């Protein structure tokens, strides 16, 4: 893979000297070693845009090689850091490749999960003659736990928070048109 050239000069007691060169050909066919640390991740966001991070520094930290210092290893990932995903995108596998100075390579696969799309569905129950007893049953699915729900009829709102998906109910409603908006912990919204 590379050569080491050493030049030596030998001088005797009489001052006579000679110089010789010794060449060592270094052959490295050993691939870099990548630690078995689990780097799998679920993407998070504050505005419902999920951005793929750069995994090269994390992989460099757990890599070593018999001939190339860690800082000189060439490390690349097959899906560009900064790639954005929408909720519900199929999980991705990112392959990170570590290459030493002699061209030997090793790879590490990192599983990346993108949260499921947030949805809300409604099942209203009409107000009876008694008045103000209508209901809206709503089901939250997908998204990321930490849900804020706002019920609005255009003039007034009710708010509720939940830590899990499921079916919930707004009660004591008058006849009218209502909108239910759910926002999850990643800033994703769904409206019905």
Buried (B, 14 or more C-beta within 10 A) or exposed (E): BEEEEEEEEEEEEEEEEEEEEEEEEEEBEEBBEBEEEEBEBEBEBEEBBBEBBEBBEBBBEBBBBEBBEBEEBBBBBEBEEEEEBEBBBEEBEBEBBBBBBBEBEBBBEBEBBBBBBBBBEBEEEEBEEEEEBBBBBBBBBBBBEEBBBBBBBEEEEBEBEBEEBEEBEBEEBEEEEBEBBBBBBBBBBBEB
